[in-house]
């Protein structure tokens, strides 16, 4: 299957602009926006560093990008769960750039944005978990954040990696299966660990300590 960027460039930019606008809208309408404090910045740096270290523990790596790691998204989910969507998206985007430096591979600047800063910024949607019953904890947020990252990877897969689809296979199916192959297990690992009572206690303690230092 051949790929001609010239025939899709308008579509690529339209999708990119739509994704960015959607992210900005989520950021602006979020009621969880907070003023950054020294403690909050320190926790952001800690979560990014921990996520990066966990990303180095790869259980499986796919040939065209994407890995199953030891819950590397969980620290970013925890940050967004504690501080809200806006800060979570900013920290996720910063981590996305760090991930790009780690792998340093892209086929087009638009693909770089979709697969790294924008995709990981979507993990900040985990902050929406606060809108669900407290008994559900962080779990809905993990599902929402993973879905956001999946959509970015799905779009990128259709536009930039469709040529890798087996002959005769629909590129939509290929991108969905490929990206789901590593993101579903990754989310499942995060959910299993997120169900541990101590993890929820940690998130609550972080939120409490932040309020004490405001």
C-alpha angles and dihedrals in degrees: 000000000000125000124213111189093190091066093050103036094103090050092048093054092044091054092045094051091046092052093048092048090049090052092049091048092051089049094049098045095044113113090203097075110134138188109254116247132188089255091050092050090049091051090048091053091047093050092048092049093047092047090051093050092049090049088062089063097078118182091185135358124203121221098240096041135288129095141204106232139175095278095297091163094056098083089053090048090051092051092050091045091054101039105026141247100302099052090038092056092049092050091045091052091050090051089049091060089049090052090052090053089051095053100021096196130128138141099207137006091247091052089050091056094045096048100039125023097017096041094049092041086063088066085073088073084082084086087076087073088085087071090064126076113289090238089068092059119183096334098096089048092054090052093048094045093048090049090053092052090045092055091054092047091044093055091045091050093053095048105034107022103034090110089072093062112114113258111278095016119122110248091225091057091045094052093045094049095042096050094038089053092071104021097054094054090042091053091044091055090050091049093050091051091041089058090063106107092224091060092055090046089053091052091050092048091052091051092048094048090050091055091049092056097048 
